[in-house]
Amino acid sequence: MKRFILFFFSLLLFSCSSKKDVIYYQDIDNKEFSSLESINSHPRIQINDILNISTAALNPESVLPFSFNTGESSSVQPRQVELLKLTGYLVNSDGEINFPQLGKIEVEGKTTQEIQSLLEDKLSLYIKNPTVNVRILNFKFTIQGEIRQPGTYEIIEENMTLPQALGLAGDLTINGRRDNIMIYRQEGGQREVKRIDLTQSDWMNSDYFFIKPNDIIYVEPNNPKVKSAGFVGNVGTLLSVVSIIFSAVVLLAR
């Protein structure tokens, strides 16, 4: 009987999570951070990216021959994104875009700032003091696993941190492992996997503080969640069954 009672309370004890399993950034008070400029890098253009490129000059008419349409805007509003994708510049399999009058321009591996400078140099041969603005229209990332709103998200910002991405998806569920967030990244023809411990803050000084286009973020389930996928169902159900058996044993013992 004593063994049964000991087993029952042991089960209650091990089914609980401790603070160190669920609290983020536990060492942040003692952490020294690098400057954002040292870890932030603008995303580099990849094949199949869609770019919004707008050009401007003191003489607006001088820009018209170098635009696919006359409705380009230097600002991108969320409601306009889907429409802009139809008229945007698609990076082809050779890493190039087809720019009016200038022909094919190689953009793969370049940042939006580098493309802006490149186009301004080329356009300056025909336009006085041209200004070019380049934005990525299909910056997307995917979040899977123990997250409240898993899915693929598209943003028009060029920089987003990992905490912001997780917040956009509703944050981790209580069943998600905070100490083993997997980030799958492909860049420059290379693929790599990084595991992040959100209960600590050292990763905030790494290249993974900011997410990049096509990142896949996977939140692994914790042990109670994995075990709940078995025959019993979940810890609550198991405790209910044990409680009924315990009550029956007590009654019979009387």
Secondary structure, 3 states (H helix, E strand, C coil): CHHHHHHHHHHHHHCCCCHHHHCCCCCHHHCCCCCHHHHCCCCCCCCCCEEEEEEECCCHHHHHHHCCCCCCCCCCCHHHHHHHHHHCEECCCCCEEEECCCEEEECCCCCHHHHHHHHHHHHCCCCCCCEEEEEECCEEEEEEECECCCEEEEECCCCCEHHHHHHHCCCECCCEEEEEEEEEEEECCEEEEEEECCCCCHHHHCCCCECCCCCEEEEEECHHHHHHCCCCCCHHHHHHHHHHHHHHHHHHHC
